[in-house]
Amino acid sequence: MKHIQIKGLDKPVSKLIMGSDFFRLDNGQEVSDILGHYLAIGGNTIDSAFIYCGGESEQRLGIWMDELGNRDDINIFTKGAHHDQNGPRVNAEAIRSDLFTSLERLRTDYIDLYALHRDDPAIPVGVILEALNEHVEAGRIRAFGGSNWTHARLQEANDYAAKNGLIGFSFSSPNLSLAKAKEPFWSGCVSVDEEALRWHEATQLPLLSWSSQARGFFTGRYTPDVLDNADLVRVFYSDENWTRLRRAEQLAQEKGVTAIQIALAYVLSQPFPACALIGPRSEAEMLSCRDGAELVLTPEELAWLDLTAATV
């Protein structure tokens, strides 16, 4: 599997990052099986978060690494400082509290990739950077980034870091997929637009995309008449996205692959370092992701799929 480098890490990061929002304490065998399939295709980075499965995701991941003794081989990508019922909590106290709890659950003394799960634009970037730099200096975090931060806030933060001798954000983790979101999945979520894509190309800041395959939009299970998935209808059902789906199916037929593999290749073929968070639940789905990640799309194909060019 191909990898990218992220500033602050010794280990490279596999282009496919395994999601763990279904890891629980009561499905240990399922988790072990799917992670075994993930390691078999060359993956080395696992995504989690303080809030996933009420904390059980991080706990199960910690147990699995303990059982296999493979902590040093794995990049842990986890997130904290998500808002709660009282609102935003992107502050030094919440970051510290969530981070220390995550370290305990994961049975480790450091996080390879730590992201703030949400942003709070009311908090100055300098305050946030000071808090994160403290944990880097203490060895608790190797690299940090923003999940669902706009590229404008990331630029503001990294400008501040450069001017004040601080470590800045090493990566971003928004939604990027061939199907374009009409509205946020959940409150505070960020999907990249054309301007953000150009910014990533200019800065070469790595992007780790969640919902990289548009939550199954390209599987062939959905048509404009299938309305049983309210979230998919709300976020992805649009004339433009149906056109993108048809083009993905056409290109897939030409290449002898599937439309969902084309959708995955779209994310990974961007002109900047990009990884895709994936959520396969079987060996067959894992192998499909592997094969999709091996596809390389040309700039012309990307533009045609994205409806920014008339022909391939």
BELNORLIN-V581067 format. One line per field, one symbol per residue. ss: DSSP state (2 for helix, 1 for strand, 0 for the rest). phi: phi as a letter, one per 40 degrees, with the letter a starting at -180 (. if undefined). A space follows every 10 residues. Layout:
ss = ???
phi = ???
This chain:
ss = 0011000000 0011011110 0000000222 2222222222 0000111000 0222222222 2222222200 2220111111 0001001000 0222222222 2222220000 1111110000 0000222222 2222222000 1111111000 2222222222 2220000000 1110100000 0000000000 1002222222 2220011111 0002220000 0000000002 2222220022 2222222222 2222200022 2222222200 0001111100 0022222222 2222000022 2222200000 00
phi = .cbbbbdhbc ccbccbbccb cbcbcbbdcc cccccccccc cgcabbcaad ccfggcdccc ccccccccgb dccbccbbba gccbcchcac adccdccccc ccccccfaba bcbbbccabb dccdcccccc cccdccccgc bcababcgbc cccccccccc cccbgbcbcc abbccbaccc ccaccbdgcb bcbccccccc cccgcdbbcc fcbffgdccg cbbdccbcbc cccccbcadc cccccccccc cccccgbbcc cccccdcccc cacabbcbbc bacccccccd cccccbccdc cdccccgbac ac
